[in-house]
């Protein structure tokens, strides 16, 4: 019945079918295509999904890594030699929309915010390159457990964050009574369904 009700419909922007990307969950708002892939789509911009923050999926249990492993990965991938207390190795400098638990757009590692030939260190660089996708999101905070000598990444949301939030849509439908079209218009602003 659900499929039959929308059979033949699609989502369009300026007369063309959209890139209907989706993510599992967000840290309270979606990510933009530009901040993730460097390509701007006017309907793949950051939008509110703050209702997700009230559920367990918002914050994941911290992913823990031995400090010696992190030190070696940072040296191998970023070319940065970490010194001093591991508690001071990472510092979140900025997040998308400057939110407390957001998509990390700038992070200092060993006091440096760039690596290689001036490339910016972002949450994606940490998630994808340094940690080889061992954490599920580029929205995180970082801590240190001195008793176990482990770096802890506290993760918010799940996935790249661009477009339709599966968990956010589920809550919007189930708890807020939104119909499919309102959900799609919310996560893909400026589009039309036809």
C-alpha positions as CSV (number, residue, x, y, z in Angstrom):
1,X,0.0,0.0,0.0
2,X,2.8,2.4,0.9
3,X,4.6,1.8,-2.4
4,X,1.4,2.0,-4.4
5,X,0.6,5.4,-2.9
6,X,3.8,7.0,-4.2
7,X,4.5,4.9,-7.3
8,X,5.6,7.2,-10.1
9,X,6.6,10.1,-7.9
10,X,10.1,11.5,-7.5
11,X,11.8,14.5,-5.9
12,X,12.9,17.3,-8.1
13,X,14.9,20.5,-7.9
14,X,14.6,23.0,-10.7
15,X,13.0,20.3,-12.9
16,X,15.7,17.7,-12.4
17,X,15.7,14.7,-10.1
18,X,17.7,15.3,-7.0
19,X,20.7,13.4,-5.6
20,X,18.7,11.9,-2.8
21,X,21.5,11.1,-0.3
22,X,20.7,9.8,3.1
23,X,22.4,9.2,6.5
24,X,21.5,7.0,9.4
25,X,21.3,9.7,12.2
26,X,22.5,13.2,12.9
27,X,23.9,15.2,15.9
28,X,20.8,17.4,15.8
29,X,21.1,18.7,12.2
30,X,22.2,17.4,8.9
31,X,25.5,18.1,7.1
32,X,25.9,20.0,3.8
33,X,27.1,18.4,0.6
34,X,29.7,21.2,0.3
35,X,31.2,20.5,3.7
36,X,31.4,16.8,3.0
37,X,32.1,16.4,-0.7
38,X,33.0,20.0,-1.7
39,X,30.1,20.2,-4.1
40,X,27.2,22.5,-3.4
41,X,23.6,21.3,-4.0
42,X,21.0,23.9,-2.9
43,X,18.8,21.2,-1.4
44,X,21.6,19.4,0.4
45,X,22.3,22.0,3.0
46,X,22.3,21.7,6.8
47,X,18.8,21.5,8.3
48,X,17.4,21.1,11.8
49,X,16.9,17.5,13.1
50,X,17.1,18.4,16.7
51,X,14.4,15.9,17.8
52,X,17.0,13.2,17.3
53,X,19.0,14.5,20.3
54,X,16.4,13.1,22.8
55,X,17.1,9.5,21.8
56,X,19.9,7.0,22.6
57,X,21.1,7.0,19.0
58,X,22.2,10.7,19.4
59,X,25.4,9.8,21.4
60,X,27.3,6.6,20.9
61,X,29.4,5.0,23.6
62,X,32.9,6.2,23.2
63,X,35.2,4.4,20.8
64,X,38.4,3.8,22.6
65,X,41.9,3.6,21.1
66,X,45.3,3.0,22.8
67,X,47.3,6.2,22.8
68,X,50.3,4.5,21.2
69,X,48.1,3.4,18.3
70,X,46.7,7.0,17.8
71,X,50.2,8.5,18.1
72,X,51.5,6.1,15.3
73,X,48.4,6.7,13.1
74,X,48.7,10.5,13.4
75,X,52.4,10.3,12.5
76,X,51.8,7.9,9.5
77,X,48.7,9.7,8.1
78,X,49.2,13.4,9.0
79,X,52.9,13.5,9.5
80,X,52.5,15.1,13.0
81,X,54.6,14.0,15.9
82,X,52.5,14.0,19.0
83,X,54.2,14.9,22.3
84,X,53.2,15.5,25.9
85,X,50.1,14.3,27.5
86,X,47.6,12.5,25.3
87,X,44.9,14.6,27.1
88,X,46.1,17.5,25.0
89,X,46.6,15.9,21.6
90,X,43.1,16.8,20.2
91,X,41.2,20.0,20.4
92,X,38.0,20.7,18.5
93,X,38.3,24.1,17.0
94,X,35.0,24.5,15.1
95,X,31.9,22.6,14.1
96,X,29.4,23.2,11.4
97,X,27.0,25.9,12.6
98,X,29.3,26.2,15.7
99,X,27.3,23.7,17.7
100,X,28.6,21.8,20.7
101,X,28.1,18.3,19.4
102,X,28.3,19.0,15.7
103,X,30.0,17.9,12.5
104,X,33.7,18.7,13.2
105,X,35.0,21.2,10.6
106,X,38.3,22.0,12.2
107,X,40.4,20.1,14.8
108,X,43.9,20.7,16.1
109,X,46.0,17.6,16.4
110,X,49.2,18.2,18.4
111,X,48.5,21.9,18.1
112,X,48.3,21.9,14.3
113,X,45.1,22.5,12.3
114,X,46.6,21.6,8.9
115,X,48.8,18.8,7.5
116,X,50.7,17.9,4.3
117,X,50.6,20.9,2.0
118,X,48.3,22.9,4.1
119,X,45.3,20.6,4.1
120,X,42.8,21.4,6.8
121,X,42.3,18.7,9.5
122,X,38.6,18.1,9.8
123,X,36.4,15.5,11.5
124,X,36.3,13.6,8.2
125,X,40.1,13.5,8.0
126,X,40.1,12.0,11.6
127,X,37.3,9.6,10.9
128,X,38.2,8.4,7.4
129,X,42.0,8.7,7.2
130,X,43.4,8.6,10.7
131,X,40.9,6.1,12.2
132,X,40.2,4.3,8.9
133,X,36.4,4.6,9.5
134,X,36.6,3.0,13.0
135,X,34.1,5.6,14.2
136,X,30.7,6.0,12.6
137,X,30.5,9.8,12.3
138,X,32.6,12.9,11.9
139,X,30.6,14.6,14.7
140,X,32.5,13.8,17.9
141,X,34.2,15.1,21.0
142,X,37.5,13.7,22.3
143,X,38.6,12.7,25.8
144,X,41.4,10.8,27.4
145,X,41.2,8.0,30.0
146,X,44.5,8.2,32.0
147,X,43.8,5.0,33.9
148,X,43.8,3.0,30.6
149,X,45.9,5.3,28.5
150,X,43.2,5.5,25.9
151,X,41.9,8.3,23.6
152,X,38.1,8.2,23.6
153,X,35.9,9.5,20.7
154,X,32.4,10.3,21.8
155,X,30.3,10.0,18.6
156,X,27.1,11.8,17.7
157,X,24.9,10.7,14.9
158,X,25.9,8.1,12.3
159,X,27.1,8.4,8.7
160,X,28.2,11.3,6.6
161,X,25.1,13.4,7.6
162,X,24.1,14.7,4.2
163,X,20.4,14.7,3.2
164,X,17.7,12.6,4.6
165,X,18.2,11.4,8.2
166,X,16.7,7.9,8.5
167,X,16.3,8.1,12.2
168,X,15.1,11.7,12.1
169,X,12.5,10.9,9.5
170,X,11.3,7.9,11.6
171,X,10.8,10.1,14.7
172,X,9.1,12.9,12.6
173,X,6.6,10.3,11.2
174,X,6.0,8.3,14.4
175,X,6.2,11.0,17.1
176,X,5.4,14.2,15.3
177,X,2.9,13.0,12.8
178,X,4.7,14.3,9.7
179,X,3.6,12.7,6.4
180,X,6.2,11.6,3.8
181,X,6.0,14.8,1.7
182,X,6.6,17.1,4.7
183,X,9.6,14.9,5.7
184,X,11.1,15.0,2.2
185,X,10.5,18.8,1.9
186,X,12.2,19.3,5.2
187,X,15.3,17.3,4.5
188,X,15.6,18.4,0.8
189,X,14.6,22.1,1.0
190,X,13.4,23.9,-2.1
191,X,12.4,20.7,-3.9
192,X,9.1,19.5,-5.2
193,X,7.5,16.0,-5.4
194,X,5.8,15.2,-8.7
